[in-house]
Amino acid sequence: MDAKGWVKHAIERLGWAGEREIRRFLDEAGEELSKKELTEALKSLLAEGAIEQRGELYRIKPKTGARDAFDRLFGE
């Protein structure tokens, strides 16, 4: 799994989480990312719309039902 995949997995498991909690989760899972790698992965996931940010916390963006199904089927 690449850095984005690990970060997304951590956020899925943690719910609302800050960078510190994400790093702790990844360290416990045996995946060490530098602060720069974590920041870049978070920025990339935000740009893709996979996660959302509120203050310094991140979470997986909630599904929107029919729109997500359409996007998955036809690839945005």
Secondary structure, 3 states (H helix, E strand, C coil): CCHHHHHHHHHHHHCCECHHHHHHHHHHCCCCCCHHHHHHHHHHHHHHCCEEEECCEEEECCCCCHHHHHHHHHCC
